Structures are given as C-alpha cells and as structure tokens.
C-alpha cells in the first residue's frame, strides 16, 4: 500500500489521468436511474486526494481547465446571454436565480451566527456550496487568510452532489413531460402558379405574403429550371419549388411532386463545407459567389439542424451550404468554399490567445461597490465576461472569435475534466481533516444552503412562475454553478434548454453576483471563530 501511495504522490501526472479515467467509468454507473456522469471525476479525485495527499497537480492546471470551460461557454452562448438580459423570459429567469442566491447568502450569515463560525468561514462555505471558485478567490483576497478555503473544501462536494440529488428527487416527484426535440430538417414541395392565382405577379410580390420560413428554390418555365429573380413576372403554367420546415409546408398545402427537383439539366444541387476561415463570421449577404457562376444558397446545415438561408445568417466553422448552381459548375463552388470536413478542427488560436489574455486583464480591474469597497472579477470572471462579448459579436475586423461546435464541446469537456480532477485531488485531504468535529457544522450548513437555493428556484419557478422543468434545471445549474451539475441536468432532460438557461444565468448571477456577495459577507465579519472540534 505504501508503494502505491508513494507512486501516486511522486507522479501527479499519472494520478490525474487515473482520476479522469476511473471517474468517467464511475460516472456511468446507474443506480435506480441516478448516475453522476462527469461529476464522478470530482468524487474520485477526493478519494485519491485523501489517499495520496501530495499527488495534487499544480493549481494552475485546474485554473486553466476552468478557464477553457468558461471561454467555450461564453463563445457559444454569448448571443443567448445578452438576449436573456432583454427578453421577458431571460429577465424572469435572472431575477428568480438572483433572489435564490441572495436568500442563500442571508441563510449563510444566519447559519454562521447559529452554528458559531465566522463570516470568513461562512464566505468559503457559501462559495463551496454554490461551487464558485471565482468567489472563493475573492473571499481569500478579501480576508487575507485561508479560512474561506477550509469552508470551501468542506462544502464543495455536496455543492456538486446536492443539486444533482435535488434534480433527481424533484424529477421523480413531479414527473414532468420532457420531450427531446428531433433534429430540425427542411422538406420541399411544389405548386403550379395558376392553381394559386399567382399569375401576373412578380416573385417579390409573392414572397411578401409568403410565410417567413418558406424559401423559394427555383422556377420551372417551359421545361427549364431557373433561379428566382425578384422582378420576374410569373405565368400560370410556371412550377415553383419551395422548401420549409414540415409545419410550414403543411400550412400552405403543397404537392409532394418531383417535377422541378428531379430535373438537373439546367440547375444542380450541391452541399459544400465552409472550411476557409475568411468566410466564417460573415453574413450570407456578404458572401460573393465565384465570378461567372450563377448560384444561390438555399439552406445551411449546422450540426443536426437545417437553417433557412436568410440575409443576416452568420456562417460558422463546419457549416454545410446547400447551393443551387448551374449544371457542371459544382467543382467551382467546392473550390471556392474549401469543402473540407477538416473545418470542424480548425480554429484561430491567435483569437483565443488574445481573448483569454484580455479577459485576464479585465479580471484584474477593481470595481467599486458602495459599502463594500473594491471587488475584482478575477481571472475566471474576466475571461467569462470577455468571451460572452466576443461570442456575441462573432467577428471583429480581422479577428474571428467563432469556434467549431465540435471543437468547442471537446475543449469545454476537457477543461471541465481537468478542473474537477484537480479540485478533487487537492481538496481530498482538507475535506477529511475538516469534516470531523467543527467541520460538521460547515457541512450541515452547506446542505441547508444548497437545498434553499435549488429548491427555491425549482419550486417557485415550477408552481408559481409556471416555467418548464428543463428550463428550471438550466437556471438552477447556472445559479449553483458547477458544470457537472449542468451535465446532469442535460442528462435528465436532454432538450438543449438547460444549456441555454445556464448561459443566461451563470455569468451574471452565477459568477459576478456571488463574487460581490462573498465580499459583502467578509465586510460584515462578526469576528467569530470555528467552534472547537
């Protein structure tokens, strides 16, 4: 046994990846419908850290993992975050989570007085139970001691496990109907102009009254297929080929014929990958078709979703463009856009490096808070804020901030895994040392803290605000913070909504508000100490 401990302590690299491998294996274990998923990496890390306390990797490694995760979240969900600040749903969700976190802060202060631990320890307990590393760093900076780290180490494990447990219990109690959406696909149909009384009208006049989600693909006249021209006057014998989502096609009652689409003598259809960086972040209206080629982009395949081509649609890495083109010109369009599946692995590390460095600088800027003093967002908070802004704009001048969806998911998951493994290993020994005696008070307080925040969001949101359960899991995940909680919410309700709600809540309420609150707690220090163990 000593030889194993010596090996783990002397080889943190081996320990780290053992924790990752075993953690993912443990996360797949399903007991009564409950499994930890990626969160198991943290708990396996705690076990290894308690067994081999000197095996913790450098703290910078875990911080890099956290920042990689936050940067990926910001880049992907920047638009959702800012939309949430102005939409009625987003405002309601942010207010609900803010109230829950503020109530949780008040509960932490009350519990400190009742149980006899100081606000320094309480601030760490608050940060740990709501899994906010940025808040812990802010509390340590404000107290100039390591007391918050003790409260954090004791509270953090339940801060991860507790929300998952409450998600599972409320899901079993409420039995909400959760339907995972099918991939959004376009369908096509055709109509004869004379049958709809459209003869004599221009295409522009017809499109003015057409549903927004209906795309006119081509017109067949006198046996020849041609691309639509806004000024073209339609004749009764013309055939129109259109595309739209199934519900839209159903509304306009189109014939399911193939007269136009099956004829490729004059117009052909081709799908091409956008793999040239210069096109990423551009609007469809800004794309220039190769000279001498008549073509039109009719839709964009992004992942599993078909998007109707609209002028303001932004191109992303790995998008597949559906293009109608003159017969025989397929090769020209393929060369023009690159048409390589390697687009999914391409990314500008120049933009990423500059973005993260700028975020780090923003995190160092002191922000005055009346009655509290100066607070800082820290590295994690600064990178998150900047990545949200960059994700919102997508492209600024020569810098393209977009990230291929597959690369984003891999980067985030790898960063999250490093962070959870590092925090688990480094927290194992302190957790064991402090959980007995006085630490039980902090652990009990953490249980109450997590229950107050999570159940306030779920119960108030579900029964009073009438919000859907999958939305509430995303809101609660953003308020409690740890990405493993979000991963479990997605596992429980695989609709995609938890991700979007997490992005709306986590940057503001889940990070910035907590950073401010822990510094307020320290400023209100009661001078108490931990009770004797």
Phi, psi and omega per residue, in radians:
X1 nan -0.724 3.132
X2 -1.075 -0.645 -3.141
X3 -1.108 -0.679 3.120
X4 -1.152 -0.785 3.120
X5 -1.060 -0.754 3.136
X6 -1.081 -0.732 3.118
X7 -1.094 -0.821 -3.119
X8 -1.118 -0.738 -3.134
X9 -1.156 -0.586 -3.072
X10 -1.555 -0.238 -3.098
X11 -2.252 1.281 -3.116
X12 -1.050 -0.475 3.106
X13 -1.083 -0.834 3.137
X14 -1.117 -0.734 3.138
X15 -1.055 -0.787 -3.107
X16 -1.004 -0.841 -3.062
X17 -1.403 -0.382 2.945
X18 -1.127 -0.767 3.114
X19 -1.055 -0.760 -3.133
X20 -1.109 -0.848 -3.108
X21 -1.121 -0.859 3.140
X22 -1.170 -0.639 3.139
X23 -1.057 -0.787 3.126
X24 -1.155 -0.626 3.115
X25 -1.151 -0.760 3.117
X26 -1.132 -0.641 -3.123
X27 -1.104 -0.340 3.140
X28 -1.488 -0.210 -3.135
X29 -1.186 2.202 -3.083
X30 -1.988 2.105 3.113
X31 -2.127 1.910 3.133
X32 1.069 0.548 -3.139
X33 1.538 -0.020 -3.116
X34 -1.927 2.254 3.044
X35 -2.481 2.660 -3.040
X36 -1.435 -0.392 -3.089
X37 1.076 -2.445 -3.098
X38 -1.157 -0.365 3.116
X39 -1.084 -0.369 3.138
X40 -1.125 -0.431 3.114
X41 -1.034 -0.696 3.127
X42 -1.086 -0.818 -3.043
X43 -1.265 -0.595 3.025
X44 -1.150 -0.672 3.076
X45 -1.070 -0.712 3.085
X46 -1.045 -0.750 3.141
X47 -1.118 -0.789 3.118
X48 -1.139 -0.680 3.141
X49 -1.142 -0.628 3.093
X50 -1.237 -0.607 -3.103
X51 -1.354 -0.690 -3.123
X52 -2.309 1.419 -2.980
X53 -1.122 -0.291 -3.125
X54 -1.698 0.206 -3.068
X55 -1.639 0.062 -3.085
X56 -1.123 2.363 3.085
X57 -1.261 2.897 3.104
X58 -0.969 2.455 -3.114
X59 -1.015 -0.540 -3.132
X60 -1.063 -0.570 -3.121
X61 -1.104 -0.815 3.107
X62 -1.117 -0.666 3.120
X63 -1.115 -0.725 3.096
X64 -1.077 -0.729 3.106
X65 -1.048 -0.783 3.125
X66 -1.083 -0.743 -3.094
X67 -1.207 -0.649 3.063
X68 -1.047 -0.750 3.122
X69 -1.102 -0.845 -3.095
X70 -1.138 -0.672 3.137
X71 -1.108 -0.765 3.111
X72 -1.095 -0.713 3.099
X73 -1.065 -0.813 -3.106
X74 -1.095 -0.780 -3.119
X75 -1.112 -0.722 -3.083
X76 -1.322 -0.636 -2.975
X77 -2.010 0.317 3.135
X78 -0.989 -0.773 -3.129
X79 -1.148 -0.692 3.120
X80 -1.113 -0.681 -3.111
X81 -1.094 -0.882 -3.097
X82 -1.229 -0.551 3.033
X83 -1.113 -0.630 3.142
X84 -1.177 -0.424 -3.137
X85 -1.284 -0.362 -3.069
X86 -2.036 -0.317 3.141
X87 -1.373 2.694 -3.121
X88 -1.112 -0.713 3.114
X89 -1.136 -0.778 -3.130
X90 -1.083 -0.721 3.119
X91 -1.117 -0.765 3.132
X92 -1.093 -0.743 -3.132
X93 -1.145 -0.739 3.127
X94 -1.157 -0.691 3.112
X95 -1.146 -0.746 3.129
X96 -1.047 -0.840 -3.112
X97 -1.205 -0.633 3.128
X98 -1.130 -0.757 3.115
X99 -1.078 -0.755 -3.123
X100 -1.090 -0.747 -3.125
X101 -1.222 -0.686 3.114
X102 -1.155 -0.711 3.056
X103 -1.077 -0.699 3.095
X104 -1.073 -0.669 3.096
X105 -1.126 -0.759 3.110
X106 -1.091 -0.702 3.105
X107 -1.091 -0.698 3.125
X108 -1.080 -0.723 3.111
X109 -1.139 -0.743 3.136
X110 -1.141 -0.764 3.139
X111 -1.107 -0.618 3.097
X112 -1.063 -0.744 3.136
X113 -1.209 -0.717 -3.103
X114 -1.231 -0.647 -3.060
X115 -1.690 -0.147 2.997
X116 1.531 0.321 3.057
X117 -1.864 2.629 -3.043
X118 -1.259 2.926 3.126
X119 -1.181 -0.405 3.067
X120 -1.106 -0.841 3.066
X121 -1.164 -0.671 -3.132
X122 -1.108 -0.657 3.111
X123 -1.107 -0.709 3.092
X124 -1.164 -0.694 3.095
X125 -1.096 -0.743 3.112
X126 -1.068 -0.805 3.139
X127 -1.137 -0.698 -3.111
X128 -1.250 -0.735 -3.120
X129 -1.202 -0.428 3.060
X130 -1.881 0.326 2.962
X131 0.813 0.806 -3.107
X132 -1.924 1.718 3.112
X133 -1.127 -0.645 3.110
X134 -1.074 -0.663 3.107
X135 -1.200 -0.670 3.090
X136 -1.043 -0.809 3.140
X137 -1.076 -0.689 3.110
X138 -1.127 -0.687 3.131
X139 -1.168 -0.719 3.106
X140 -1.108 -0.755 3.114
X141 -1.091 -0.676 -3.093
X142 -1.275 -0.596 -3.088
X143 -1.583 -0.388 -3.067
X144 1.049 0.497 3.041
X145 -2.584 3.074 -3.075
X146 -1.699 0.150 3.137
X147 -0.986 -0.751 3.120
X148 -1.048 -0.563 -3.120
X149 -1.123 -0.580 3.115
X150 -1.156 -0.857 3.114
X151 -1.067 -0.634 3.138
X152 -1.146 -0.811 -3.096
X153 -1.092 -0.659 -3.138
X154 -1.262 -0.685 -3.020
X155 -1.480 -0.486 -2.958
X156 -1.009 -0.810 -3.103
X157 -0.977 -0.770 3.109
X158 -1.279 -0.429 3.060
X159 -1.065 -0.499 3.075
X160 -1.551 -0.841 -3.053
X161 -1.279 -0.668 -3.049
X162 -0.996 -0.919 3.116
X163 -1.014 -0.676 3.089
X164 -1.056 -0.746 3.137
X165 -1.092 -0.778 3.135
X166 -1.192 -0.616 3.047
X167 -1.031 -0.839 -3.091
X168 -1.118 -0.804 -3.097
X169 -1.124 -0.790 -3.136
X170 -1.199 -0.594 3.088
X171 -1.101 -0.733 3.126
X172 -1.208 -0.577 -3.128
X173 -1.314 -0.787 -3.025
X174 -1.504 -0.427 -3.104
X175 0.868 0.933 -3.106
X176 -1.198 2.615 3.086
X177 -1.461 1.993 -3.132
X178 -2.118 2.045 -3.118
X179 -2.039 2.038 3.096
X180 -1.220 2.208 -3.088
X181 -1.185 2.510 3.042
X182 -1.327 2.690 3.093
X183 -0.968 2.381 -3.075
X184 -1.407 2.045 -3.073
X185 -2.126 2.556 3.053
X186 -1.489 2.610 3.014
X187 -2.246 2.861 -3.048
X188 -2.174 2.854 3.111
X189 -2.810 2.983 -3.104
X190 -2.377 2.728 3.085
X191 -2.590 2.687 3.061
X192 -1.690 2.288 -3.033
X193 -0.975 -0.774 -3.084
X194 -1.126 -0.536 -3.125
X195 -1.195 -0.380 -3.113
X196 -1.881 0.099 3.113
X197 1.165 0.577 -3.090
X198 -1.761 -0.011 3.138
X199 -1.051 2.445 3.140
X200 1.532 -0.145 3.118
X201 -1.689 2.635 3.065
X202 -1.398 2.812 3.105
X203 -1.065 -0.675 3.123
X204 -1.042 -0.712 3.132
X205 -1.169 -0.665 3.132
X206 -1.179 -0.765 -3.086
X207 -1.183 -0.443 3.115
X208 -1.062 -0.594 -3.083
X209 -1.758 -0.014 -3.130
X210 -1.397 2.674 3.074
X211 -1.031 2.601 -3.098
X212 -1.060 -0.574 -3.079
X213 -1.598 0.387 3.102
X214 -1.961 2.212 -3.100
X215 -1.989 2.152 3.062
X216 -1.397 2.080 -3.058
X217 -1.541 -0.986 -3.087
X218 -2.812 2.919 -3.104
X219 -2.149 2.385 3.059
X220 -1.902 2.085 -3.123
X221 -2.311 2.181 3.125
X222 0.944 0.685 3.070
X223 1.400 0.119 -3.116
X224 -2.084 2.219 3.055
X225 -1.455 2.392 3.110
X226 -2.530 2.728 3.121
X227 -1.281 2.599 -3.108
X228 -1.218 2.406 3.042
X229 -2.091 2.250 -3.029
X230 -0.955 -0.541 -3.065
X231 -1.605 -0.039 -3.108
X232 -1.194 2.268 3.106
X233 -1.571 2.195 -3.055
X234 -1.369 2.590 3.064
X235 -1.971 2.728 -3.058
X236 -1.026 -0.565 -3.088
X237 -1.508 -0.031 3.137
X238 -1.175 2.503 3.015
X239 -1.876 2.319 3.120
X240 -1.919 2.308 3.031
X241 -1.844 2.207 -3.090
X242 -2.264 2.789 3.097
X243 -2.288 2.637 3.116
X244 -3.044 3.075 3.065
X245 -1.287 2.675 -3.031
X246 -0.890 -0.694 -3.114
X247 -1.146 -0.600 3.125
X248 -1.269 -0.777 3.113
X249 -1.034 -0.666 3.121
X250 -1.138 -0.644 -3.109
X251 -1.133 -0.709 -3.066
X252 -1.550 -0.048 2.995
X253 0.968 1.114 -3.127
X254 -1.586 2.684 3.071
X255 -1.348 2.484 -3.138
X256 -1.619 1.034 -3.116
X257 -1.765 2.943 -3.082
X258 -2.169 0.312 -3.056
X259 -1.021 -0.769 -3.084
X260 -1.425 -0.880 -2.999
X261 -1.202 -0.493 -3.111
X262 -1.369 -0.223 -3.117
X263 -1.660 1.879 -3.099
X264 -1.966 0.400 3.141
X265 -1.193 -0.616 -3.037
X266 -1.943 -0.643 3.090
X267 -2.190 2.384 3.123
X268 -2.056 2.860 3.118
X269 -2.070 2.349 -3.132
X270 -2.486 2.545 3.017
X271 -1.898 2.302 3.137
X272 -2.300 2.475 3.025
X273 -1.381 2.447 2.986
X274 -1.520 1.835 -3.092
X275 -2.115 0.092 3.062
X276 -1.699 2.211 -3.018
X277 -1.044 -0.563 -3.044
X278 -1.103 -0.378 -3.123
X279 -1.533 -0.356 -3.064
X280 -1.211 2.286 -3.111
X281 1.593 -0.093 3.109
X282 -1.499 2.678 3.029
X283 -1.413 2.710 3.137
X284 -1.008 -0.614 -3.128
X285 -1.195 -0.324 -3.120
X286 -1.564 -0.182 3.133
X287 -1.318 2.294 3.108
X288 -1.808 2.147 3.109
X289 -1.238 2.554 -3.129
X290 -0.909 2.462 3.140
X291 -1.003 2.422 3.087
X292 1.406 0.133 -3.139
X293 -2.080 2.247 3.070
X294 -1.681 2.016 -3.066
X295 -2.691 2.786 3.083
X296 -2.540 2.341 3.086
X297 -1.416 2.133 -3.049
X298 -1.832 -0.409 3.070
X299 -2.832 2.913 3.130
X300 -2.221 2.207 3.045
X301 -1.673 2.032 -3.139
X302 -2.118 1.843 -3.046
X303 1.148 -2.104 3.132
X304 -1.769 0.201 -3.019
X305 -2.035 2.403 3.003
X306 -1.686 2.228 3.115
X307 -1.960 2.305 3.072
X308 -1.236 2.360 -3.105
X309 -1.202 2.086 3.076
X310 -2.225 2.664 -3.015
X311 -0.961 -0.620 -3.053
X312 -1.629 0.127 3.137
X313 -1.221 2.220 -3.126
X314 -1.572 2.411 3.107
X315 -1.380 2.388 3.073
X316 -2.102 2.820 3.093
X317 -0.955 2.365 3.038
X318 1.427 0.003 3.071
X319 -1.067 2.486 2.989
X320 -1.827 2.174 3.121
X321 -1.667 2.253 2.991
X322 -1.579 2.031 -2.980
X323 -2.150 2.289 2.942
X324 -1.592 2.256 -2.976
X325 -2.522 2.711 3.056
X326 -0.972 2.428 3.131
X327 -1.017 2.330 3.120
X328 1.605 -0.010 -3.106
X329 -1.930 0.293 -3.107
X330 -1.017 -0.764 -3.070
X331 -1.098 -0.609 -3.140
X332 -1.107 -0.758 -3.135
X333 -1.211 -0.695 3.126
X334 -1.053 -0.811 3.131
X335 -1.126 -0.633 -3.066
X336 -1.128 -0.780 -3.085
X337 -1.592 -0.172 -3.137
X338 1.770 -0.859 3.051
X339 0.869 0.897 3.109
X340 -2.196 2.330 3.109
X341 -1.189 -0.227 3.114
X342 -1.150 -0.132 3.106
X343 -1.007 -0.543 -3.120
X344 -1.151 -0.336 -3.113
X345 -1.833 -0.025 -3.113
X346 -1.534 2.537 3.104
X347 -2.906 2.533 3.135
X348 -1.465 1.792 3.097
X349 -1.301 -0.260 2.995
X350 -1.102 -0.854 3.130
X351 -1.105 -0.730 -3.123
X352 -1.120 -0.785 3.138
X353 -1.086 -0.798 -3.140
X354 -1.166 -0.677 -3.140
X355 -1.115 -0.781 -3.139
X356 -1.177 -0.701 3.117
X357 -1.096 -0.736 3.116
X358 -1.114 -0.697 3.094
X359 -1.081 -0.713 3.101
X360 -1.074 -0.694 3.117
X361 -1.155 -0.718 3.111
X362 -1.062 -0.663 -3.135
X363 -1.147 -0.312 -3.137
X364 -1.534 -0.205 -3.067
X365 -1.296 2.161 3.091
X366 -1.273 2.384 -3.141
X367 -2.010 2.133 -3.123
X368 -1.311 2.260 3.057
X369 -2.095 2.021 -3.110
X370 -0.944 2.282 3.110
X371 1.462 -0.166 -3.129
X372 -2.026 -0.758 -3.080
X373 2.031 -2.601 -3.097
X374 -1.659 2.292 3.077
X375 -2.141 2.742 3.114
X376 -2.213 2.606 3.105
X377 -1.333 -0.407 -3.095
X378 1.345 3.024 -3.100
X379 -1.037 -0.837 -3.093
X380 -1.106 -0.821 -3.125
X381 -1.128 -0.718 -3.138
X382 -1.136 -0.769 3.127
X383 -1.120 -0.681 3.137
X384 -1.108 -0.816 -3.119
X385 -1.077 -0.806 -3.125
X386 -1.135 -0.728 -3.123
X387 -1.143 -0.580 3.072
X388 -1.127 -0.726 3.122
X389 -1.148 -0.790 3.140
X390 -1.151 -0.674 3.091
X391 -1.122 -0.563 3.109
X392 -1.171 -0.774 -3.103
X393 -1.402 -0.612 3.122
X394 1.373 -0.856 -3.121
X395 -2.568 2.299 3.092
X396 -2.283 1.904 -3.124
X397 1.037 -2.263 -3.117
X398 -1.390 -0.120 -3.053
X399 -1.681 2.184 3.111
X400 -1.856 2.027 -3.046
X401 -1.667 -0.070 -3.137
X402 -1.148 2.742 3.129
X403 -2.364 2.360 3.094
X404 -0.968 2.370 -3.082
X405 -0.934 -0.760 -3.130
X406 -1.133 -0.768 3.116
X407 -1.093 -0.664 -3.141
X408 -1.095 -0.813 -3.126
X409 -1.096 -0.770 -3.134
X410 -1.130 -0.767 3.140
X411 -1.082 -0.788 -3.139
X412 -1.107 -0.829 -3.100
X413 -1.133 -0.680 3.112
X414 -1.157 -0.766 3.105
X415 -1.076 -0.766 3.124
X416 -1.086 -0.717 -3.135
X417 -1.112 -0.784 3.091
X418 -1.038 -0.767 -3.104
X419 -1.107 -0.855 -3.106
X420 -1.126 -0.736 3.134
X421 -1.122 -0.784 -3.132
X422 -1.119 -0.799 3.137
X423 -1.128 -0.714 -3.141
X424 -1.070 -0.854 -3.100
X425 -1.123 -0.768 -3.103
X426 -1.259 -0.373 -3.107
X427 -1.665 -0.155 -3.057
X428 -1.042 -0.923 -3.116
X429 -1.145 -0.830 3.102
X430 -1.042 -0.620 3.131
X431 -1.100 -0.813 3.139
X432 -1.127 -0.707 -3.105
X433 -1.151 -0.624 -2.993
X434 -1.788 -0.188 -3.068
X435 -1.245 -0.524 3.116
X436 -1.372 2.686 3.058
X437 1.143 -2.095 -3.063
X438 -1.085 -0.554 -3.116
X439 -1.106 -0.401 3.105
X440 -1.083 -0.586 3.099
X441 -1.108 -0.768 3.123
X442 -1.154 -0.681 3.136
X443 -1.160 -0.745 3.093
X444 -1.099 -0.696 3.108
X445 -1.111 -0.650 3.132
X446 -1.122 -0.688 3.118
X447 -1.068 -0.801 3.136
X448 -1.125 -0.734 -3.115
X449 -1.042 -0.864 -3.128
X450 -1.095 -0.762 -3.140
X451 -1.056 -0.750 -3.118
X452 -1.082 -0.865 -3.062
X453 -1.186 -0.880 -3.057
X454 -1.176 -0.814 -3.081
X455 -1.255 -0.517 3.039
X456 -1.056 -0.810 -3.127
X457 -1.142 -0.857 -3.051
X458 -1.209 -0.809 -3.067
X459 -1.239 -0.826 3.127
X460 -1.143 -0.766 -3.117
X461 -1.146 -0.691 -3.047
X462 -1.369 -0.772 -3.017
X463 -1.648 -0.532 -3.080
X464 -1.743 -0.858 -3.095
X465 -1.527 -0.138 3.083
X466 1.003 0.737 3.107
X467 -1.573 2.667 -3.105
X468 -1.247 2.682 -3.043
X469 -1.157 -0.671 -3.139
X470 -1.192 -0.611 3.028
X471 -1.078 -0.751 -3.094
X472 -1.155 -0.602 3.080
X473 -1.133 -0.663 3.079
X474 -1.167 -0.708 3.120
X475 -1.131 -0.806 3.140
X476 -1.151 -0.631 3.086
X477 -1.113 -0.730 3.111
X478 -1.158 -0.633 -3.134
X479 -1.277 -0.664 3.131
X480 -1.476 -0.511 2.828
X481 1.777 -0.792 -2.968
X482 -1.179 2.311 -3.125
X483 -1.045 -0.467 3.111
X484 -1.100 -0.567 3.103
X485 -1.153 -0.756 3.089
X486 -1.079 -0.742 3.139
X487 -1.043 -0.681 3.120
X488 -1.233 -0.663 3.077
X489 -1.048 -0.701 3.091
X490 -1.181 -0.609 3.109
X491 -1.155 -0.652 -3.113
X492 -1.342 -0.671 -3.130
X493 -2.305 1.473 -3.038
X494 -1.374 1.053 -3.119
X495 -1.851 -0.185 -3.067
X496 1.566 -0.318 -3.113
X497 -1.167 -0.658 3.105
X498 -0.977 -0.676 3.125
X499 -1.057 -0.810 -3.082
X500 -1.150 -0.774 -3.134
X501 -1.187 -0.646 3.075
X502 -1.017 -0.773 -3.122
X503 -1.125 -0.561 3.131
X504 -1.284 -0.540 -2.996
X505 -1.716 -0.762 -2.942
X506 -1.027 -0.772 -3.087
X507 -1.100 -0.819 -3.072
X508 -1.434 -1.199 -3.103
X509 -1.238 -0.768 -3.033
X510 -1.288 -0.273 -3.121
X511 -2.204 -1.138 -3.022
X512 -1.114 -0.804 -3.121
X513 -1.077 -0.716 3.140
X514 -1.151 -0.688 3.099
X515 -1.020 -0.728 3.131
X516 -1.212 -0.744 -3.067
X517 -1.136 -0.697 -3.131
X518 -1.169 -0.570 3.116
X519 -1.278 -0.535 3.017
X520 -1.163 -0.720 3.127
X521 -1.062 -0.756 3.128
X522 -1.140 -0.705 3.131
X523 -1.117 -0.458 3.125
X524 -1.645 0.360 -3.030
X525 -0.877 2.318 -3.116
X526 -1.533 -0.196 -3.135
X527 1.470 0.055 -3.139
X528 -1.308 2.981 3.110
X529 -2.298 2.969 3.057
X530 -1.139 2.421 3.073
X531 -1.158 2.666 -3.136
X532 -1.053 2.492 -3.105
X533 -1.283 nan nan
